[in-house]
Amino acid sequence: MATSLRHFAGLGYFPAAASSSGFTCFLRRDTPNFCAFVALRPIRPPAATVTAKASASPSTVEQHVQAVPSHSGDSSPASSAAAVPAPLRVGIVGFGNFGQFIAGGVQRQGHTVLAASRSDYSTYCAQHGIGFFRSVDALCEEQLDVLLICSSILSTEGVVRAIPFHRLRPDTIVADVLSVKEFPRNLLLEVLPPGFGIICTHPMFGPESGKHGWGKLPFVFDKVRVAEDGDQAAKCDQFLSIFEQEGCRMVEMSCAEHDRYAAGSQFITHTIGRVLSQLNLKSTPINTKGYETLLQLTKNTVSDSFDLYYGLFMYNINATEQLDNLEMSFEKVRQMLSGRLHEFIRKQIVERAAPVPADPSGKLANGLSSSPAARLL
Amino acid sequence: MATSLRHFAGLGYFPAAASSSGFTCFLRRDTPNFCAFVALRPIRPPAATVTAKASASPSTVEQHVQAVPSHSGDSSPASSAAAVPAPLRVGIVGFGNFGQFIAGGVQRQGHTVLAASRSDYSTYCAQHGIGFFRSVDALCEEQLDVLLICSSILSTEGVVRAIPFHRLRPDTIVADVLSVKEFPRNLLLEVLPPGFGIICTHPMFGPESGKHGWGKLPFVFDKVRVAEDGDQAAKCDQFLSIFEQEGCRMVEMSCAEHDRYAAGSQFITHTIGRVLSQLNLKSTPINTKGYETLLQLTKNTVSDSFDLYYGLFMYNINATEQLDNLEMSFEKVRQMLSGRLHEFIRKQIVERAAPVPADPSGKLANGLSSSPAARLL
């Protein structure tokens, strides 16, 4: 978990077993060369095996999991008809505010949600019909169709490296919802066994901006690695349709493109909010509408953790450039102001024309002294 | 006009004639000592004199001025009854976008608007029932109750110094609408003859934010110098009632207090808009709500002239401090980011733990090189 990913960069690190399979795999765009055309493992193990595995560690499964519908399996009328696909079994790792928020949409679209967290969310899950597990190991035994990583940016590497992939079905789709995309894309491509699907997503909203529904809110996704044979592609579309059905504006773009756009928009927005929060702005009796939008922006920004902001900076390769651009813009505005001020003062000295009015203390309106000595500075 | 105002600072500069009158004058707060208890000139000259003056320069008055109701005078039934005050005659100097915008409210409240500008607004004024004059001299002959300065911050000193006060009624109220307040307050106190009333106002909205009405929008005012005898006080209240009746949130505060609040709110807002405009932000396919408010703020800011922004800086004694605070806040955020980054890299070097993932070029996600040499920097 704590090993540098760069030890793997550019290396063919897949187990020999994976390439010995006879399955054909068609992989989509944005797949590094070393991943292309690697065979998928056999999908969907027999239902009997599933039950055995699930019952192997009963102590980690909360009682109320019984209320959660079990996987329908290949033999269910729905999947055999192939017209109405069976609901997905979506496992969520990291079940804080954002994980719970996303779980709501998944459930509204009729899918089963199971969640794992070190924190105890058993009461919340019992109230919401969600299967809760205290360990990711137990969750991974649950024959998931999709494993959705909802951890923070900073903890994601540790979370992903701790997933016991051998307990998952070998065609499981792993998806993330981070606000940066190249980082989880590279991480998942490096860590996941080759049969697993990878969908990198960014729901560009949260519990606050999406509290009145997800209609028209942007949902970015990149099908980083989805096999076209088997039913991985269909399940991928089924998973994405959750957000489509909730009314999101679906935006398919590469992770790299997302990070370029996000650094110039989301990261800048968070930076402005963070800078303003340092100013400790207060509401005044004479707020303009523009000022009120800044107060609201500041409030929204600081309601997110500094860790999120740091993650947006640290894990987006474009963020440093944007921060530099912002600093240069600030400097440019200062120069424009001081340039005009200098011009004004120079006119006063050289042409002795159009001075600013002085207050009784002898200071000009801009705080400069109007004394003859100061005028010579 | 080009003479420094500091030549007058602290000096008793009123004409001897003014102090020789027997009139008593009660002046309100914020009046400098040298203005207190100075007698007012006799008010409201005979109607015959008015007519003679108005006809003295017919060439400067547009034809359609005939359509504007003439002043009712003291003998009108309305003013003699004292229950329903006669409509005010409001002269506006500087008739650009903002002057026209304010004129709309004045007219809606049943008052007469007359305007003067070097630019030709005769067609606009004819269409809107406004008397238009090509010279301030001609406007000042029109027996105005209120002379409203709607010039830009930068041109106001020149405009005020060019007003032929001797052509105005000696109890005329002079008001301004600038976004800075100490500057026009001091200027008007220095330049205006002592009998003139002074109301400094700041309607904290404009043609854009007030396009759907002025309801609940803040209107700041300071009755800088209003005589309590005669009818100046009543006319002052009548003038302010225009904005009250339009639904504004009336905020009475001193000019100094306004400038302190405005530097920390309006000036900061304009500065953020100006800084972002230098970044040349574009709408992206993945705008968050927060980013969209910044795009809108930037658009609104640059729709105002740079001269306005420069005026907010130059003519508000508190602006420099706020600009410094903003710069320090930006620096603080940078330090927080680089501090965390440094901590992370240090852990990598010293503890060789939890590095960031590398892309194929060997660069860390944050743009730093992961090469051993770079790690020693």
Interface residues (C-beta under 8 A of the other chain):
Chain A: A2 S4 L5 R6 A9 G10 P32 E157 G158 V180 E182 F183 N186 L187 E190 H202 M204 F205 S209 P218 V220 V251 M253 H258 Y261 A262 G264 S265 Q266 I268 T269 H270 T271 I272 G273 R274 V275 L276 Q278 L279 L281 K282 T284 P285 I286 N287 T288 K289 G290 Y291 T293 L294 Q296 L297 N300 T301 F306 Y310 F313 M314 Y315 N316 I317 A319 T320 E321 L323 N325 L326 E327 M328 S329 F330 K332 V333 R334 M336 L337 R340 L341 F344 A353 A354 P355 V356 P357 A358 D359 P360 G362 K363 A365 N366 G367 S370
Chain B: A2 S4 L5 R6 A9 G10 P32 E157 G158 V180 E182 F183 N186 L187 E190 H202 M204 F205 S209 P218 V220 V251 M253 H258 Y261 A262 G264 S265 Q266 I268 T269 H270 T271 I272 G273 R274 V275 L276 Q278 L279 L281 K282 T284 P285 I286 N287 T288 K289 G290 Y291 T293 L294 Q296 L297 N300 T301 F306 Y310 F313 M314 Y315 N316 I317 A319 T320 E321 L323 N325 L326 E327 M328 S329 F330 K332 V333 R334 M336 L337 R340 L341 F344 Q348 A353 A354 P355 V356 P357 A358 D359 P360 G362 K363 A365 N366 G367 S370
